[in-house]
Amino acid sequence: MRKEKMSYALTWFPMKDRDVIHAKRDVPYEIKLASTLALDELCYKWNKSNLEAQINEAIDLGDQERLLQLSEVYKPYTYE
């Protein structure tokens, strides 16, 4: 079993008659990293599907100028 280090975040709360410091346990780095990666992937997929929908709409409407603008924005998504 691996040993886990505990880290705490200290928060200062000034009150009327005294100052209070609360110690709150921090979230481990692995959990922060995993949640960041999951959110990044979700945002990437949503942005890509949204752009694809806008491109399809521009094609259906025959809007050449909008299609060229959206295709420039979509270029980074083609390098998978």
Order of alpha helices (4+ residues) and beta strands (2+ residues): beta-beta-alpha-alpha
